[in-house]
Amino acid sequence: MAVADNTATQGDLQPLAPFEAQYRLEVSGWPGATITHQLSEESQHWLSDMRFSITIARGQERSRFTADEANTHSLMYDSSYSVLGIGDSYQLRASELTVLDRQTAIIDLARRAGSETCTVQAPCDMYFADHRGRNEHFSYYLADIHRLKVPAGEFDTQSVILFDNEKPDRQLRISFHADYPGLILEALYQKDGKRNTHITLTRLNSLGDSTD
């Protein structure tokens, strides 16, 4: 089983770069929402912060982790959610994690996407902990999408398709910005062949430059 420290086996992982972004979230049966996502470097570690708010619900996830050319290591994860004022919060420390937390796992996946050779016939494995600390296992392969146009602009991308072997009717395609690991250009979750959740990048602010 993978541990909370992921080590590259096919060359160096892509270096991180800080960014601020906004996504448009559309979920079947729910009103649309804006997600803010910030990746920043703080002293000896990185912080990934995602949050959203609509009339009846709000949520936030934060993950602290370290990263170098060969490893990504979870330090702490916390999240909170509420619907109509009723919700809960969770916190996971490094000592409680045997795999990466899900925020860090997404960034680690984006760092690997440019160097791995995962295919439909020979997919790669992704292990991570959900917000409660329960271990999850997905498989993924690289998608043949190299450039994508979204509301924030047109960008080079590295795309992957994730799936759960126990739920073959479900599929998640994530297209990451090629130069900013963890920055999502588009994410599309399908169930029974129908779109259930759709995320698109609407604003990017990095190194003093912004794209609306």
C-alpha positions as CSV (number, residue, x, y, z in Angstrom):
1,M,0.0,0.0,0.0
2,A,1.2,3.5,-0.7
3,V,2.1,5.7,2.2
4,A,1.6,9.3,2.9
5,D,5.0,9.9,1.3
6,N,4.8,9.4,-2.4
7,T,8.1,8.9,-4.2
8,A,8.6,9.3,-8.0
9,T,9.7,6.2,-9.8
10,Q,9.9,7.6,-13.4
11,G,12.0,10.7,-13.0
12,D,11.5,14.0,-11.1
13,L,8.1,15.3,-10.3
14,Q,7.1,18.7,-11.8
15,P,8.0,21.6,-9.5
16,L,5.1,23.6,-7.9
17,A,4.2,27.2,-8.6
18,P,1.9,29.3,-6.5
19,F,-1.4,30.5,-7.9
20,E,-4.9,31.9,-7.1
21,A,-7.8,30.6,-9.1
22,Q,-11.6,30.6,-9.3
23,Y,-13.7,27.8,-10.7
24,R,-17.3,27.5,-11.7
25,L,-19.0,24.5,-10.1
26,E,-22.1,23.0,-11.5
27,V,-23.7,20.0,-9.8
28,S,-26.8,18.3,-11.1
29,G,-29.8,19.4,-9.0
30,W,-27.9,22.2,-7.2
31,P,-27.5,25.9,-7.9
32,G,-24.1,26.9,-9.4
33,A,-21.3,28.0,-7.2
34,T,-17.8,29.6,-7.3
35,I,-14.9,27.7,-5.9
36,T,-11.7,29.6,-4.9
37,H,-8.4,27.7,-4.9
38,Q,-5.1,29.1,-3.6
39,L,-1.8,27.3,-3.6
40,S,0.9,29.1,-1.6
41,E,4.3,28.4,-0.1
42,E,4.6,29.0,3.6
43,S,8.1,28.7,5.0
44,Q,9.0,25.0,4.8
45,H,5.7,23.7,3.4
46,W,2.9,24.4,0.9
47,L,-0.7,25.2,1.6
48,S,-3.6,24.3,-0.7
49,D,-6.9,26.0,0.2
50,M,-10.2,25.4,-1.6
51,R,-13.6,26.8,-0.5
52,F,-17.1,27.5,-1.9
53,S,-20.3,29.1,-0.7
54,I,-23.9,29.2,-2.0
55,T,-27.1,30.2,-0.4
56,I,-27.8,26.9,1.4
57,A,-24.3,25.4,1.7
58,R,-20.6,26.2,2.2
59,G,-17.4,24.2,2.5
60,Q,-13.7,24.5,2.9
61,E,-10.7,22.1,2.6
62,R,-7.1,22.9,3.4
63,S,-4.0,20.8,3.2
64,R,-0.5,21.4,4.3
65,F,2.3,19.4,2.7
66,T,5.9,19.3,1.7
67,A,7.1,18.7,-1.9
68,D,10.5,18.2,-3.6
69,E,11.6,16.7,-6.9
70,A,10.8,13.2,-5.8
71,N,8.3,13.3,-3.0
72,T,5.0,14.8,-1.8
73,H,4.3,14.4,1.9
74,S,1.1,15.2,3.8
75,L,1.4,17.2,7.0
76,M,-2.1,18.2,7.9
77,Y,-5.6,18.2,6.4
78,D,-8.8,19.9,7.7
79,S,-12.2,20.5,6.2
80,S,-15.6,21.8,7.2
81,Y,-19.0,21.6,5.5
82,S,-22.5,22.9,6.3
83,V,-25.9,22.7,4.7
84,L,-28.7,25.0,6.0
85,G,-26.4,25.8,9.0
86,I,-25.9,22.1,9.9
87,G,-22.5,20.6,9.3
88,D,-19.3,19.1,10.6
89,S,-15.6,19.5,10.5
90,Y,-12.7,17.1,10.2
91,Q,-8.9,17.2,10.8
92,L,-6.2,14.7,9.9
93,R,-2.6,14.9,11.1
94,A,0.3,13.2,9.4
95,S,0.4,10.6,12.1
96,E,-3.1,9.5,11.2
97,L,-2.5,9.2,7.4
98,T,-1.0,6.1,5.7
99,V,-1.7,7.7,2.3
100,L,-1.9,11.2,1.0
101,D,-4.9,13.3,2.0
102,R,-7.2,14.0,-1.0
103,Q,-6.1,17.6,-1.5
104,T,-2.5,16.7,-1.6
105,A,-3.2,13.6,-3.7
106,I,-4.7,15.8,-6.5
107,I,-1.6,18.0,-6.6
108,D,0.7,14.9,-6.5
109,L,-1.3,13.4,-9.4
110,A,-0.9,16.6,-11.4
111,R,2.9,16.6,-10.8
112,R,3.1,13.0,-12.1
113,A,0.8,13.4,-15.1
114,G,3.5,14.8,-17.3
115,S,6.0,12.0,-16.8
116,E,4.0,8.8,-16.3
117,T,2.9,6.4,-19.1
118,C,-0.4,5.2,-17.7
119,T,-2.7,3.8,-20.3
120,V,-6.2,2.3,-20.5
121,Q,-4.6,-1.2,-20.8
122,A,-2.1,-0.5,-18.0
123,P,-3.5,2.1,-15.7
124,C,-1.7,3.5,-12.7
125,D,-2.9,3.4,-9.1
126,M,-3.9,6.4,-6.8
127,Y,-4.3,5.9,-3.1
128,F,-5.6,8.7,-0.9
129,A,-7.6,9.4,2.3
130,D,-11.0,11.0,2.2
131,H,-12.1,13.8,4.5
132,R,-12.8,11.3,7.3
133,G,-9.4,9.5,6.9
134,R,-10.8,6.4,5.1
135,N,-8.4,5.1,2.5
136,E,-9.6,5.2,-1.1
137,H,-8.2,3.5,-4.2
138,F,-8.6,4.8,-7.8
139,S,-7.0,3.9,-11.1
140,Y,-6.2,6.4,-13.8
141,Y,-4.7,6.8,-17.2
142,L,-3.6,9.7,-19.4
143,A,-6.2,11.3,-21.7
144,D,-5.3,12.5,-25.2
145,I,-6.1,16.1,-24.5
146,H,-3.2,18.5,-24.9
147,R,-4.8,22.0,-25.1
148,L,-8.1,23.2,-23.7
149,K,-10.2,26.3,-23.9
150,V,-12.1,27.4,-20.8
151,P,-13.7,30.7,-19.7
152,A,-10.3,31.9,-18.3
153,G,-8.5,31.3,-21.6
154,E,-6.8,28.6,-23.7
155,F,-4.0,26.6,-22.1
156,D,-1.8,23.6,-22.5
157,T,-3.0,20.8,-20.3
158,Q,-2.1,17.4,-18.9
159,S,-5.3,15.3,-18.5
160,V,-6.1,12.1,-16.7
161,I,-9.2,9.9,-16.4
162,L,-9.8,8.4,-13.0
163,F,-12.1,5.5,-12.2
164,D,-13.1,3.1,-9.4
165,N,-12.9,-0.5,-10.3
166,E,-15.8,-1.3,-8.0
167,K,-18.0,1.4,-9.7
168,P,-17.4,1.0,-13.4
169,D,-20.4,3.3,-14.2
170,R,-18.5,6.3,-12.8
171,Q,-15.6,8.3,-14.3
172,L,-13.8,11.5,-13.5
173,R,-11.7,13.4,-16.1
174,I,-9.4,16.1,-14.8
175,S,-7.5,18.5,-17.0
176,F,-4.6,20.2,-15.2
177,H,-2.8,23.4,-16.3
178,A,0.5,22.2,-17.8
179,D,2.6,24.7,-15.9
180,Y,0.8,24.9,-12.5
181,P,0.4,21.5,-10.9
182,G,-2.9,21.2,-9.1
183,L,-4.5,24.0,-11.0
184,I,-7.7,22.5,-12.6
185,L,-8.7,23.8,-16.0
186,E,-11.7,21.5,-16.2
187,A,-13.1,18.5,-14.2
188,L,-16.0,16.4,-15.5
189,Y,-17.6,13.7,-13.3
190,Q,-19.9,11.3,-15.1
191,K,-22.3,8.7,-13.8
192,D,-24.0,6.2,-16.1
193,G,-22.7,8.2,-19.0
194,K,-24.3,11.5,-17.9
195,R,-22.6,14.6,-16.6
196,N,-23.1,14.9,-12.8
197,T,-20.5,17.5,-11.8
198,H,-18.6,20.0,-13.9
199,I,-15.8,22.4,-12.8
200,T,-14.2,25.0,-15.1
201,L,-11.5,27.6,-14.5
202,T,-12.9,31.1,-14.8
203,R,-10.0,33.2,-13.3
204,L,-6.3,32.7,-12.8
205,N,-4.0,34.9,-10.9
206,S,-0.3,34.0,-10.7
207,L,2.9,35.9,-10.2
208,G,1.0,39.2,-10.5
209,D,-0.7,38.2,-13.8
210,S,-4.4,37.6,-14.1
211,T,-6.7,36.0,-16.6
212,D,-10.5,36.6,-16.4
